[in-house]
Amino acid sequence: MEWPVTLPDEVKRAFLANPLDPRIWFNLGALAHNDGDGPAAMRGFRRALICEPAFAPAHGHLTVLVAKSAGPVAALNLAGRLAKAAPVSAQNRALVTQYLFEIGEDARVGTAGRASLVLDPTPAGLYRLMALSASRLQEMSEAARFLRRALMLRPDWTAARLALAGAWFALEDFQAVLRELDAALRHEADTAEAALLRGRALVALDRRDDAEQSFNTAIRIDPDRRFEVEMARRTMDASLFG
C-alpha cells in the first residue's frame, strides 16, 4: 500500500486495522500537508472521500489544495461536485461562494453565500465577501447591509469598518461615513485611507476646514497619497451632493 507520508510500522498496522475510516486518511493527508507535500496531502484527502464521500473536512482541505494547484475555476468545479455528496456542509457552500467571487461571478455570490449562511450564520468573512460582490454590482445598500452583519460578529474588524464607510459614502450618507470612521479609529485604524475618506465626506458636508485637516493627516501618514488628496481637493464640491 502506498502511504501519503512516511510512518512507523506500528502506526501503519494501527491504521490498517480499520482502513475504511475516513479520519485515518484525512489525518494522513493533514500530516502530509504539514510537511509541505501537497500531492501526498491531496491523495490522503481523496482516499478519505473514497471511504466516505460525505466526509466534509476532507472536502474543504482538498478544495483549497486544488485551488492552489489548478486555480479557482477547478476548485469551484470540485466544490460543486462535492457539495452534492454533502449538501448540508456549510464549509462546502462557503468555498463555492469564495471561488465564485474569485472568478468574478458576482451575480451568483449572494445566492451561494445565503445558502451557506442558512447552515452557519457566523462567518463574518462570508458577509464581507458578499458585500464586495454587491459593491461590484453597484448594489451599495446590499453591501452596507452585509458589512453591518459582519461587524455585528466582529466589531473590531477595521477593514470591514472602512469598507462600510465607503459604502455609506457611495450612498451619500456622509454622517454615517464619519460615524464608521470614528468607530474604526477606536480600533486603531488611523490610516491614510481613513483620513482621505473622512476628508471627502467632510467636503460633501461643506466642512472645509475640517476636511483640510483630514487631508493633511492623510499626507502625513502616507506621502504617496498626495496626488489623491489633491484630486479630492480639486474635484469634490459640496454642491454635487445636493
N, C-alpha and C positions, 0 to 999 in steps of 0.2 A: 504494500500500500504506500502511495506517495503522500507524505505529510507536508502541510504548508510550512512548517517550521521544524527545526531540529529539536527533538525531545528525548529525554532519557527513556530507556526501555520500559521501566516500571510505569511511567506516565502513559506510554503508548498502550500498555496492557490494560490500564485502568480505562482508557478511552474506548478500547476495543470491546470492553465488557458491555458497552451499550452504544454501538456505532450509529444508531439511528436517532440519538439525542441531538437535536439541532444546536443545543447550547454548547456541546463539545466542539463542533465545527466552528461555531461563532467565536468561541474563546480562542481557538487556534488562529482564526483569521485576525482577531484582535491582537494576539501576540505577534503575528507577522507584521501587522500594521505598525505596532510599536517599534519593531525592529527596522522599519523603513522599507519593508519588502511589499510593495503594492500588489504585484501579480499574485504572490502567495496569499496575501490577505483576501484578494478577490476570490481565489479558489476556496478558501475556508468559508467565506460568506455564501458562496454559491452552493457549497455542499450542505450548509445549514438549511438552505432553502429547498434543496432536494429532499432532505429529511422532513421538513415541514414548510410547505410553500407559504403559509400564513405567518411565519416567524418574523414579526415586524422589525426587531432590532437589526437583523441581517439586511432587510430591505434598505433601511436608511444608510447603513455603512457602505453597502455595495453601490448604491446610487451615487453617493458622494465620491467614491473612488472612480466610478465611470465618468463622472463629470470632470474630474481632474485629468483623466487619461484621454477621453474622447470628446469632451465638450458638453455644453448644456443641452443640446438637441438630443444626443444619445442618452443622456441622463433622464431627460423628460420622457423619452420613449420607454425607457426601462421602468421609471417610476409609475408610468401609466399602466404598464403590464402588471407590475407587482401590486398595484392598488386593487386590481381585480381579485387577487388572491387574499388580500387583507383589506376589505372595503371599510373597515371601521378603524383603520390606523390613522390617527391624526398626523403622525410623523410622515407617512407616505403623502398624504394630501398637502402637508406643508411643503414638502420637497417639490411636488408638482407645481405648487404656486411659485416657489422660488425660481424654478427653471423656466416657467412661463415668463416670469419677469425678466430673466436674463436674456431670453431670446426676443424680447420686445413684444410679446403677445399681451399687451396691456388690457385689451378688452376682455380677456379671459381670466386675468389675475383676480379680479374681485370675486367672481363666482367660485373659483378654486379656493381662494382664501376663506370665504364664508363656509365652504364645505368642511374645511379643516377646523375652523373655529367652533363649529357645531359640536365637534368631538372634544376639543380642548380650547377653551376661550382665553387661555392665559399667556400665550406667546406674544409679548409686546412687539418683537421684531416683525411678526407677521402683519400686525396692524400698520407698522411703518412701511412695509413693502407694498401693501395695498394702497397706502396713501401716496407713495411715489408714483405708482401706476396711474392713480386717479389724477395726479398732477400732470402727468404726461398727456392725459386725455382732456386736460383743461377742466376737469371736474373738481374745482377747488373746494366747494362745500363738502364733498365727499372726503377729499384729502384731509380737511380740517377735522372732520368727524373721526376718521381713523386715527389721526395723530392724537386727538384728545383721549381716545381709548387706550392708546399705547402709554400715554403719560399717566393715566389712572393706575396702570400697572407698574410703571417705572417713573415716578415723579422727578427723579434726579437725572433723567436721560437728556442731556443738554442738546445732543444732535437732533432728537425728535422735537425738543422745545424750539430750537431755531427753525426747524422745518415748519412747525406750526405757525411761528411768527411770519415766515414767508408766505404761508397760505393766507393768513389774515391780511397781509399786505395786498395780495392779488385780489382779495375780496373787498379791499378798500376799507377795512375796519382797522384804522390806524391806532385807535386807543387799545384795541386788543393786541396789536403788534407790540406796543410799549409794555403792556402787562406781561406778555410772554417773555420779552427780553429782560424785564425786571426779575421774573422768576428764574430765568436762565442764569442771570448774574449771581443769584443767591447760590447757585451750584457751580460758581467759578467759570462762567462762560464769557469772560472778558476777552473776547476775540475781535479781530478786525472786522470779521463778517457781521458780528452782532452790532458793533458800533456803526458800521456803514448802513445797515438796515434801519437802525434807530434814527440815524440822520435823515434818511429818506422819508421815514414816517413823520418825523418832526417837520420836515419841509412841507409835506402834504397837509399837516395841521397848522401850517403858517407860523411855526415857532422857529424862526430863522436863527436866532442867537443860540438856542439850544442845539439846533441842527449843526451849527458850525463847531460847537464843542465836540459833538459826536464824530463829525468828520475828522477833526484834528486828532481825536483819540484813535480812530481807525488808522491814520497815517503813522501815529506814534508807535502803535503796536506792530504794524506791518507797512513799512515804507513802500513796498511794492504795490500796495493798493492805491497809491496816489492817483493814478490815472482814473480808476473807478470813482474815486472821490470827486475828482474834477468833473467827470461826466455827470455825476449826480448833482453837483452844484450848478452846472450849466443847463441841464435839461429838465430838472424837476421844477415844477411850478404848481403851487397850491391850487391855482385856478383850474388845473386839469382834473381835479377831483371834486369839482362842484362846490 
